[in-house]
């Protein structure tokens, strides 16, 4: 499935994507520095360039004012949707000195889910996704952590299969972290929600 890869500004070490010819690669602001390190050419660079100098490049550059409502990553997500993509992988969006950006990127996952897409926020050792009224199969290793949280309201009919603590129809509240610190029983697990949003970390 064709994928929109968004590379944000948090410094990446090893975990770089491997895009195919029909994928879209977007550097969000200083994310172009991560792509330079990996030797990957972006299709477009989008941002206000307040955290890095506007690059001199033959790639397409879309510059925006600093005073705006969208984060640079959200600008990239909107661009991806307009370009016909609904599967997103976001790199360089976890950690760094700005925890608020990590929270904003998690909210961006909810935006993707709300608009009918699928999004994954990928760090060096962990991944996040938000799903709405659907299910997803996750790949990891036996014993690795799997956490599930209600997002934005009560999540009804939460199912968890392939984990130490399983459920057919659990109700999760955003006011109590009941779904934290589960573990994979094997190398895959399936998590779903019948009504509402859930944030999954694995």
Secondary structure, DSSP 8 states (H G I E B T S, - for coil): ---EEEE-SS--SS------TTSEEEEETTHHHHHHHHT---SEEEE--SSS-----SSEEEE--SS-SS-HHHHHHHHHHHTT--EEEEES-S-SS-HHHHHHHHHHHHHHHHTT-EEEEE-SS-EEEEEESSEEEEE--TT-EEEEEE-SS-EEEEEEESBSS-EEEEEE-TTS-TT-SEEBSSSEEEEE-SBSEEEEE-
